[in-house]
Amino acid sequence: MILLFKKNKNILWPVWLILAWFMAFPAQILAVDLTLAQAVDKAISHNPGLQAAQFQTLSAREKIIQARSGALPQVYFQEQINRTTNPMWAFGTKLNQESIATEDFNPDRLNDPDAITNSASRLSVTWPVYDSGQTWYGLQQARLNQEATSFSQERTRQQVIAGTITAYIRTLLVRENQAVIHQILETARTHLKLVQSRYDGGFVAKSDLLRAQVHIADLKQQLSESKSQTDIAKCMLKIAMGGASNLDDTLTTPLEAGIPMAGSLDEWIAKAMAHRPDLKQLIVQKRVAEKEMDKSRASRLPSVSLSGNYEINSEDFNDTGSNYTVGAVASLPLFTGGRISSSIREADFNLKQIKAMLQGMEQRICGETRQAFFNARSAWERIQVAQSAIGQSKESLRIVKNRYNSGLFTITDLLDVEVTVQQSLTNHLKAVHDYRAAITRLELAAGIMAVK
């Protein structure tokens, strides 16, 4: 084995080199390109909140089976073993075992019987033929609750999509802003060389040189802060995706405004009222509350059930006695201490509460839609203004730079224009980000969340 290793040591060293690379740079090796659509897909697959909503829907489905079972016969098997010296139970046990004899009627044995063991095997069946509609209403409520949880799951899915899009474009914003600061920093360094040259030639005071150096120091600080903000934004994106991302993934979907918002405010409000899953969920919950009202009132009605059991009794599993019992029970609540009346009032209060909540949600949806609509419209207008401002500021920088080089402008004029260029680029990025974020909130408010 040692000879084999020595013979092949020149072949093995590249393997060790590859392993060392994976250990030293694991994040870079695993980093991949990540589009916005891929980020949303990963979030839908891994977000814990959405997974919890899915389990809630599955749980509601099982409630339907449980509710339906109340209308079906219930069959049980029971095995019971007793040993007693109780006179009544001892005599009754012998009767059940069909082993009673003449001497068992002796008063002394009746009053002081020997201990007796009994093994009872019992098969029982109960069937609630009519339980005043409680099972029927319960089944309807279970089906409605499943429908409600499906709407809740859909709303959670939309919120996960919106949260992922928001985190993604936020990461794009801070990344692009970092690039703008880096670009302005490079421009400032070029201007510093110009100032340094003019200072060395005795054309400007040292204060101009110091002012340019301070400006670069400020840009370096901004660059450091932007890097920190980028790391935070990537972390928030990872959380939105349920941890299914690498902090070093490259976001490949560009930060673009896209097309202008279509539709009027009234059309968007109409969409929200027609599509919002949480509004549909509350409407279904209102129907559940109405069924609870009917269920409570039906408690005043009679109920009928059938029952039967077959029993085998034995002391030593050799000689056995068997018997059966069948019967029917009908009951009508005459007085329940106010329980039924109270449950009816409670159901009525719960129904009124949901109606009030439904009214409040409709108002809140209108408010959310209006706010997102106006924010999107304002952001789109700011994009147009910012685009023209970029060209104007860059042209102004070119003119001021030439005039500063000719000694017509001061360093303050030059640095002010640099700040203006940076501000115009930043304003454009922020306007694009705000528009995309507002469109995302508008679609979320309207309940039609989708990836663009």
SEMAR-339822 format. One record per residue (C-alpha): residue number from 1; residue in three letters; y, x, z. Coordinates in pm, 1 decimal. Each point is the difference from the previous one (the first is absolute). Layout:
<pts>
PT   i  aa    north     east       up
PT NUM ala        Y        X        Z
...
</pts>
This chain:
<pts>
PT   i  aa    north     east       up
PT   1 met      0.0      0.0      0.0
PT   2 ile    237.8    288.0     84.7
PT   3 leu    -83.4    170.9   -326.9
PT   4 leu     69.4   -322.2   -186.3
PT   5 phe    343.6    -29.8    166.2
PT   6 lys     85.5    360.5    -82.2
PT   7 lys   -113.0    -47.2   -352.9
PT   8 asn    217.9   -309.3    -47.8
PT   9 lys    301.4     83.3    217.6
PT  10 asn    221.4     38.4   -308.3
PT  11 ile    -94.7   -353.2    -99.6
PT  12 leu     65.2   -156.2    344.2
PT  13 trp    351.5    127.3     63.9
PT  14 pro    168.2   -255.5   -232.7
PT  15 val   -167.3   -278.1    203.4
PT  16 trp    149.6    135.6    321.0
PT  17 leu    336.8     24.9   -169.9
PT  18 ile    -13.0   -368.0   -101.8
PT  19 leu    -99.9   -106.2    351.5
PT  20 ala    284.8    202.1    146.1
PT  21 trp    243.5   -170.2   -240.7
PT  22 phe   -117.4   -347.3    108.5
PT  23 met     38.6     95.1    365.4
PT  24 ala    345.4    149.2    -47.0
PT  25 phe    144.1   -272.0   -229.0
PT  26 pro   -193.9   -326.8     61.6
PT  27 ala    300.1   -232.2    -45.9
PT  28 gln    103.0    154.1   -329.1
PT  29 ile   -356.1    -20.4   -130.5
PT  30 leu    -24.6   -369.3     87.2
PT  31 ala    346.7    -97.6   -120.8
PT  32 val     -2.5   -225.6   -306.7
PT  33 asp    243.0   -190.5   -218.1
PT  34 leu     75.8   -342.2    146.5
PT  35 thr    155.1   -284.3   -199.0
PT  36 leu    152.9   -305.7    164.0
PT  37 ala   -287.7   -219.6   -120.7
PT  38 gln   -255.0    241.9    146.9
PT  39 ala    188.1      4.8    329.7
PT  40 val    -10.0   -380.1     16.2
PT  41 asp   -372.3     -6.9    -85.3
PT  42 lys    -73.6    247.3    278.4
PT  43 ala    210.1   -200.3    245.0
PT  44 ile   -187.5   -320.0    -84.5
PT  45 ser   -331.6    179.8     53.3
PT  46 his     87.4    185.0    321.3
PT  47 asn    284.4   -176.1    182.2
PT  48 pro   -131.5   -105.0    346.2
PT  49 gly    221.3   -308.9     15.9
PT  50 leu   -143.2   -135.1   -323.6
PT  51 gln   -354.1     81.2    111.4
PT  52 ala     61.4   -195.9    321.0
PT  53 ala    124.2   -297.4   -205.3
PT  54 gln   -313.7     15.6   -214.3
PT  55 phe   -222.0     -8.9    308.8
PT  56 gln    199.2   -296.1    130.0
PT  57 thr    -76.4   -186.8   -322.9
PT  58 leu   -370.5     78.4     32.5
PT  59 ser      8.6   -116.3    360.8
PT  60 ala    157.6   -330.8   -104.8
PT  61 arg   -279.3    -48.1   -252.7
PT  62 glu   -257.9     23.0    278.1
PT  63 lys    189.7   -266.3    196.1
PT  64 ile    -84.3   -247.0   -277.5
PT  65 ile   -372.3     56.7     50.1
PT  66 gln     39.5    -41.8    374.1
PT  67 ala    193.0   -325.0    -42.6
PT  68 arg   -253.0   -136.9   -251.7
PT  69 ser   -289.4     68.5    236.0
PT  70 gly    131.6   -263.9    238.9
PT  71 ala   -117.2   -275.0   -235.8
PT  72 leu   -354.5    135.5    -30.0
PT  73 pro   -296.3    -43.1    237.9
PT  74 gln    -27.2    271.2    263.6
PT  75 val   -351.2    126.6     75.2
PT  76 tyr    -85.0    211.9    304.9
PT  77 phe   -314.7    148.1    149.0
PT  78 gln    -14.8     68.3    371.5
PT  79 glu   -262.6    165.8    216.4
PT  80 gln     33.0    -50.6    376.1
PT  81 ile   -224.0    119.7    284.6
PT  82 asn     33.0   -137.7    354.2
PT  83 arg   -192.5     31.4    325.5
PT  84 thr     75.8   -246.9    276.3
PT  85 thr   -117.6   -158.7    326.4
PT  86 asn    254.6   -281.0    -21.4
PT  87 pro   -206.0   -316.8     58.8
PT  88 met    166.0   -208.5   -269.1
PT  89 trp      0.2    277.6   -260.2
PT  90 ala   -355.2    108.6     85.3
PT  91 phe   -137.7   -352.3    -48.1
PT  92 gly    208.2    -51.8   -316.2
PT  93 thr   -118.8    333.6   -139.1
PT  94 lys   -362.9   -104.5     38.2
PT  95 leu     82.0   -323.3   -180.6
PT  96 asn    163.3    191.6   -285.5
PT  97 gln   -301.7    230.8    -17.1
PT  98 glu   -225.7   -311.3     -5.0
PT  99 ser   -209.2    157.2    276.2
PT 100 ile     55.7   -256.3    277.5
PT 101 ala   -310.4    -80.9    204.9
PT 102 thr    -92.1   -249.7    276.1
PT 103 glu     35.5    257.1    279.6
PT 104 asp    357.4     64.5   -113.3
PT 105 phe     91.2   -340.9    147.2
PT 106 asn    -96.8    118.6    347.9
PT 107 pro    315.2    -39.0    211.5
PT 108 asp    -41.1    348.1    146.7
PT 109 arg    -11.1    157.0   -345.5
PT 110 leu    283.2   -218.8   -119.4
PT 111 asn    220.5    102.7    290.8
PT 112 asp   -102.3    367.3      8.6
PT 113 pro   -133.1     97.2   -342.6
PT 114 asp   -130.5    340.9    -97.4
PT 115 ala    221.8    212.8   -218.8
PT 116 ile    -39.8    -88.9   -364.7
PT 117 thr    104.5    187.1   -314.5
PT 118 asn    108.3   -172.5   -317.3
PT 119 ser     71.9    137.2   -345.0
PT 120 ala    200.8   -244.2   -209.0
PT 121 ser     36.2     50.8   -375.0
PT 122 arg    261.9   -237.3   -134.0
PT 123 leu    118.2    -75.9   -354.8
PT 124 ser    317.5   -209.7     -3.9
PT 125 val    208.5   -151.6   -275.5
PT 126 thr    347.8   -151.2     29.2
PT 127 trp    194.4   -160.1   -281.5
PT 128 pro    357.5   -122.9     40.5
PT 129 val    -13.3   -286.1   -246.7
PT 130 tyr    364.5    -88.7     58.4
PT 131 asp    227.7    190.7    235.6
PT 132 ser    314.8   -209.7    -54.2
PT 133 gly     89.3    214.9   -301.3
PT 134 gln     50.2    320.8    199.0
PT 135 thr   -233.4    207.5   -219.4
PT 136 trp    140.7   -145.1   -321.2
PT 137 tyr    358.7     76.1     93.0
PT 138 gly   -102.2    341.2    132.0
PT 139 leu   -163.2     83.7   -333.4
PT 140 gln    312.5   -103.0   -190.2
PT 141 gln    212.7    213.7    231.2
PT 142 ala   -229.9    299.4    -47.1
PT 143 arg     30.2    -27.6   -378.4
PT 144 leu    377.5    -27.8     24.6
PT 145 asn     13.0    298.6    234.2
PT 146 gln   -193.7    206.7   -253.0
PT 147 glu    253.7    -98.7   -264.8
PT 148 ala    281.6     94.8    237.4
PT 149 thr   -149.3    342.3     71.7
PT 150 ser    -38.7     64.8   -373.4
PT 151 phe    374.4    -61.4    -39.2
PT 152 ser     64.4    228.3    296.0
PT 153 gln   -212.1    270.3   -162.3
PT 154 glu    190.2    -36.6   -326.6
PT 155 arg    332.7     28.7    181.7
PT 156 thr   -122.9    311.4    178.3
PT 157 arg   -107.7    143.0   -335.6
PT 158 gln    346.9    -62.6   -142.5
PT 159 gln    161.8    163.2    303.2
PT 160 val   -224.5    304.5    -37.6
PT 161 ile     95.6     28.8   -368.5
PT 162 ala    370.1    -37.0     80.6
PT 163 gly    -23.4    252.0    283.3
PT 164 thr   -175.8    250.4   -223.3
PT 165 ile    252.3    -41.5   -283.0
PT 166 thr    288.0     35.9    245.2
PT 167 ala   -149.1    314.8    153.6
PT 168 tyr    -76.9    143.6   -345.6
PT 169 ile    349.7    -48.8   -141.7
PT 170 arg    149.9    123.0    327.4
PT 171 thr   -197.9    322.0    -43.7
PT 172 leu    122.3     23.5   -358.6
PT 173 leu    359.6    -47.0    116.8
PT 174 val     -5.2    278.6    257.8
PT 175 arg   -185.4    226.6   -241.3
PT 176 glu    253.0    -59.4   -278.0
PT 177 asn    286.8     35.1    244.5
PT 178 gln   -145.5    333.4    104.7
PT 179 ala     -2.4    104.0   -366.9
PT 180 val    366.0   -105.0    -32.6
PT 181 ile     98.5    208.7    300.8
PT 182 his   -193.5    295.0   -140.1
PT 183 gln    176.4    -44.3   -334.7
PT 184 ile    343.4    -15.9    164.6
PT 185 leu    -91.2    302.1    210.2
PT 186 glu    -78.9    201.0   -311.0
PT 187 thr    331.3   -110.9   -152.2
PT 188 ala    180.9     98.6    319.9
PT 189 arg   -163.2    343.4     -7.2
PT 190 thr    120.8     44.6   -357.7
PT 191 his    349.1    -94.3    108.9
PT 192 leu    -27.5    237.4    295.0
PT 193 lys    -60.6    283.6   -244.4
PT 194 leu    310.0   -111.9   -186.5
PT 195 val    204.6     -5.4    321.4
PT 196 gln   -143.7    336.1    103.2
PT 197 ser    101.5    144.8   -335.8
PT 198 arg    352.0   -137.7     29.1
PT 199 tyr     24.9    122.0    359.0
PT 200 asp   -114.4    349.0    -97.9
PT 201 gly    263.6     -5.3   -271.5
PT 202 gly    265.9    -96.3    250.5
PT 203 phe     74.4   -337.6   -159.6
PT 204 val    -95.0   -219.1    300.4
PT 205 ala     23.0     28.9    376.4
PT 206 lys   -298.2     66.0    221.5
PT 207 ser     29.6   -355.0    128.9
PT 208 asp   -120.6   -124.2   -340.5
PT 209 leu   -309.4    219.4     30.3
PT 210 leu    -65.4   -120.6    355.0
PT 211 arg     47.7   -363.1   -103.2
PT 212 ala   -258.3     39.4   -276.8
PT 213 gln   -244.9    166.6    240.2
PT 214 val     44.1   -277.8    257.3
PT 215 his    -64.0   -256.3   -273.6
PT 216 ile   -327.5    171.5    -90.4
PT 217 ala   -101.6     12.5    366.9
PT 218 asp     62.3   -374.5     25.8
PT 219 leu   -212.3    -63.4   -310.4
PT 220 lys   -280.8    211.8    145.9
PT 221 gln      9.1   -212.7    312.5
PT 222 gln    -12.3   -316.5   -209.4
PT 223 leu   -295.9    145.2   -191.5
PT 224 ser   -184.8     72.4    323.5
PT 225 glu     61.7   -354.8    125.2
PT 226 ser   -114.6   -146.1   -331.9
PT 227 lys   -326.4    195.3     22.0
PT 228 ser    -58.4   -146.1    344.5
PT 229 gln     76.9   -350.0   -130.2
PT 230 thr   -245.7     56.8   -284.7
PT 231 asp   -275.7     91.1    245.5
PT 232 ile     75.2   -310.3    206.9
PT 233 ala     -0.2   -221.6   -309.4
PT 234 lys   -336.4    140.3   -110.3
PT 235 cys   -139.0    -67.1    346.9
PT 236 met    119.5   -361.7    -12.1
PT 237 leu   -155.9    -39.8   -344.3
PT 238 lys   -329.0    129.1    133.8
PT 239 ile     14.9   -252.2    284.8
PT 240 ala     74.4   -283.3   -244.8
PT 241 met   -306.4    104.0   -200.9
PT 242 gly   -221.3     -7.5    307.1
PT 243 gly    -28.4    379.3      8.4
PT 244 ala   -150.9     12.5   -350.4
PT 245 ser    232.3    269.0   -133.4
PT 246 asn     83.0    366.3     29.8
PT 247 leu    349.5    100.9    107.9
PT 248 asp      4.1    244.5   -290.0
PT 249 asp    -87.8   -258.4   -266.2
PT 250 thr    238.5      7.6   -294.5
PT 251 leu    172.5   -334.6    -58.3
PT 252 thr      6.1    -39.3   -377.0
PT 253 thr    163.4   -341.2    -42.5
PT 254 pro    370.5     68.9    -63.5
PT 255 leu    282.5   -163.1    193.1
PT 256 glu    136.4   -225.1   -273.6
PT 257 ala    193.9   -323.3     15.7
PT 258 gly   -208.2   -177.3   -260.9
PT 259 ile    118.3   -328.4   -144.4
PT 260 pro    273.0   -218.9    149.1
PT 261 met    -95.5   -287.9    224.5
PT 262 ala    -84.3   -320.1   -186.6
PT 263 gly     51.2   -355.2    119.6
PT 264 ser    260.3   -181.8    204.1
PT 265 leu     10.6    -31.2    378.0
PT 266 asp   -123.0   -360.0    -13.5
PT 267 glu   -295.8    106.0   -213.4
PT 268 trp    -94.2    270.5    249.5
PT 269 ile     25.7   -242.8    292.0
PT 270 ala   -220.2   -245.9   -189.1
PT 271 lys   -255.5    277.1    -55.2
PT 272 ala      2.8     82.3    369.4
PT 273 met    -58.7   -361.3    101.1
PT 274 ala   -287.6    -26.2   -245.6
PT 275 his   -173.2    333.1     57.8
PT 276 arg     62.1    129.9    352.9
PT 277 pro   -348.7     34.8    157.5
PT 278 asp    129.9    -20.8    357.3
PT 279 leu    176.7   -327.5    -83.7
PT 280 lys   -324.5   -133.5   -147.0
PT 281 gln   -180.4    119.5    310.9
PT 282 leu    235.5   -196.0    225.5
PT 283 ile    -39.2   -310.6   -217.7
PT 284 val   -376.9     25.6     42.0
PT 285 gln     43.1     48.2    375.8
PT 286 lys    202.2   -320.8      2.0
PT 287 arg   -300.0   -177.2   -155.3
PT 288 val   -221.7    153.0    269.4
PT 289 ala    234.9   -139.9    265.3
PT 290 glu    -17.7   -342.4   -166.5
PT 291 lys   -380.2     16.4     12.2
PT 292 glu     22.2     92.0    368.0
PT 293 met    205.4   -314.7     56.0
PT 294 asp   -267.4   -210.5   -173.1
PT 295 lys   -271.1    181.6    194.3
PT 296 ser    168.2    -70.5    333.0
PT 297 arg     42.3   -368.4    -79.6
PT 298 ala   -364.0    -25.0   -110.3
PT 299 ser   -106.5    113.8    347.1
PT 300 arg     45.9   -361.7    111.3
PT 301 leu   -286.6   -110.6   -229.8
PT 302 pro   -364.4    -25.4    111.2
PT 303 ser   -258.1    269.1    -69.4
PT 304 val   -372.1    -26.4    -72.8
PT 305 ser   -267.2    269.2     25.8
PT 306 leu   -377.4     19.5    -27.7
PT 307 ser   -223.3    227.8    201.2
PT 308 gly   -365.1     82.4     37.6
PT 309 asn   -222.0    261.8    159.7
PT 310 tyr   -365.7     89.7     12.8
PT 311 glu   -127.7    179.9    310.7
PT 312 ile   -321.9    179.7     91.8
PT 313 asn    -69.1     74.6    369.1
PT 314 ser   -270.7    231.6    131.3
PT 315 glu    -80.5    196.6    313.8
PT 316 asp   -221.9    269.9   -152.7
PT 317 phe     33.8    -70.1   -376.5
PT 318 asn   -354.1   -145.8    -10.0
PT 319 asp     33.7   -365.4     91.0
PT 320 thr    321.3   -148.5   -130.8
PT 321 gly    182.3   -327.8      8.6
PT 322 ser    248.7   -110.6   -260.2
PT 323 asn    266.4   -266.7    -28.3
PT 324 tyr    289.3    -97.0   -218.9
PT 325 thr    329.6   -178.4     43.4
PT 326 val    222.3   -158.2   -261.8
PT 327 gly    324.6   -180.4     53.9
PT 328 ala    343.6    -94.4   -118.3
PT 329 val    330.4     14.9    183.2
PT 330 ala    315.0   -194.0    -77.5
PT 331 ser    315.4     64.3    198.2
PT 332 leu    351.0   -139.0      0.3
PT 333 pro    284.0    161.3    197.2
PT 334 leu    151.3   -265.0    225.5
PT 335 phe    207.8    220.2    227.5
PT 336 thr     48.1    377.7    -29.6
PT 337 gly    278.4     55.9    247.5
PT 338 gly    260.2     14.1   -276.5
PT 339 arg   -173.2    288.4   -181.1
PT 340 ile    -18.3   -172.8   -338.9
PT 341 ser    356.2   -132.6     17.1
PT 342 ser    123.1    344.5     99.1
PT 343 ser   -186.5    165.9   -287.8
PT 344 ile    156.9   -248.2   -243.8
PT 345 arg    347.3     81.5    130.5
PT 346 glu    -75.4    372.1    -14.0
PT 347 ala   -112.1    -29.4   -363.7
PT 348 asp    318.7   -192.7    -79.3
PT 349 phe    217.4    270.8    159.2
PT 350 asn   -186.3    274.1   -189.8
PT 351 leu     50.0   -189.7   -326.0
PT 352 lys    373.1    -35.0     66.2
PT 353 gln     18.7    370.2     87.0
PT 354 ile   -156.7     99.5   -331.7
PT 355 lys    232.3   -233.8   -188.7
PT 356 ala    296.9    171.8    165.6
PT 357 met   -146.8    342.1    -81.3
PT 358 leu    -49.6   -110.0   -360.7
PT 359 gln    363.4   -104.0    -26.4
PT 360 gly    111.8    330.8    151.0
PT 361 met   -219.3    201.2   -237.4
PT 362 glu    142.0   -178.7   -303.1
PT 363 gln    350.6     89.4    116.7
PT 364 arg   -103.2    360.5     67.8
PT 365 ile   -159.1     32.6   -343.8
PT 366 cys    321.0   -122.0   -162.1
PT 367 gly    195.7    254.3    201.0
PT 368 glu   -233.2    288.7    -84.1
PT 369 thr      4.2    -88.2   -369.2
PT 370 arg    377.8    -28.6    -11.9
PT 371 gln     50.4    332.0    177.0
PT 372 ala   -244.7    186.7   -224.0
PT 373 phe    148.9   -162.6   -311.4
PT 374 phe    356.6     98.4     82.7
PT 375 asn   -107.1    352.1    103.2
PT 376 ala   -184.1     47.0   -329.9
PT 377 arg    295.6   -124.6   -201.8
PT 378 ser    240.7    224.3    189.4
PT 379 ala   -226.4    304.4    -36.0
PT 380 trp    -33.4    -55.0   -375.3
PT 381 glu    377.8     -8.3    -35.1
PT 382 arg     28.3    319.6    204.8
PT 383 ile   -247.5    169.2   -232.9
PT 384 gln    223.9    -64.2   -298.4
PT 385 val    306.5    129.6    184.2
PT 386 ala   -184.7    306.2    130.8
PT 387 gln   -128.4     92.4   -346.0
PT 388 ser    350.5     18.2   -143.9
PT 389 ala    124.2    183.3    310.3
PT 390 ile   -255.3    277.4    -52.3
PT 391 gly    131.3     83.7   -345.6
PT 392 gln    360.4    -18.1    115.9
PT 393 ser    -58.1    225.6    302.0
PT 394 lys   -185.8    260.9   -203.4
PT 395 glu    277.8      7.1   -257.7
PT 396 ser    253.2     30.9    279.4
PT 397 leu   -194.8    293.0    144.9
PT 398 arg      3.9    176.8   -336.5
PT 399 ile    377.6    -43.9    -34.0
PT 400 val     77.3    105.8    358.5
PT 401 lys   -225.4    302.3    -28.9
PT 402 asn    183.0    118.2   -312.2
PT 403 arg    339.7    -56.9    159.6
PT 404 tyr   -105.8    174.1    319.7
PT 405 asn   -114.6    296.0   -208.6
PT 406 ser    343.5     -1.9   -158.7
PT 407 gly    168.5     -5.4    339.2
PT 408 leu    139.4   -351.4    -39.2
PT 409 phe   -212.0   -168.3    274.2
PT 410 thr    -96.4    105.1    351.5
PT 411 ile   -347.1     44.4    146.7
PT 412 thr     50.8   -329.3    183.2
PT 413 asp     31.2   -181.7   -331.4
PT 414 leu   -319.1    161.4   -125.8
PT 415 leu   -203.0    -77.4    313.0
PT 416 asp    131.0   -356.9     12.2
PT 417 val   -123.0    -59.2   -352.3
PT 418 glu   -338.5    150.8     87.9
PT 419 val    -28.6   -248.3    286.8
PT 420 thr     99.2   -278.6   -240.1
PT 421 val   -277.2     97.4   -240.7
PT 422 gln   -252.1      8.7    282.8
PT 423 gln    121.4   -335.2    128.4
PT 424 ser    -21.9   -163.2   -343.0
PT 425 leu   -356.4    123.8    -50.0
PT 426 thr    -96.9   -111.9    350.4
PT 427 asn    165.5   -339.9    -47.6
PT 428 his   -193.3    -54.7   -321.7
PT 429 leu   -329.9     88.2    164.2
PT 430 lys     74.4   -224.3    295.6
PT 431 ala    103.4   -287.3   -226.7
PT 432 val   -324.6     28.4   -197.0
PT 433 his   -197.9     17.8    324.4
PT 434 asp    186.5   -296.4    147.0
PT 435 tyr    -60.3   -204.6   -315.0
PT 436 arg   -372.8     71.4     -0.4
PT 437 ala    -19.0    -73.0    372.8
PT 438 ala    197.4   -323.4    -40.6
PT 439 ile   -221.9   -113.6   -288.3
PT 440 thr   -303.3     75.4    215.7
PT 441 arg    142.9   -206.2    287.1
PT 442 leu     93.1   -278.1   -243.2
PT 443 glu   -353.1    -20.1   -137.2
PT 444 leu   -136.8     10.5    353.5
PT 445 ala    237.4   -278.9    103.1
PT 446 ala   -112.1   -203.9   -301.8
PT 447 gly   -369.0     64.9     71.8
PT 448 ile    -68.2    154.1   -343.3
PT 449 met    -41.2    361.9    107.8
PT 450 ala   -118.6    221.0   -286.3
PT 451 val      7.4    368.0    -98.9
PT 452 lys    243.6     80.8   -280.1
</pts>
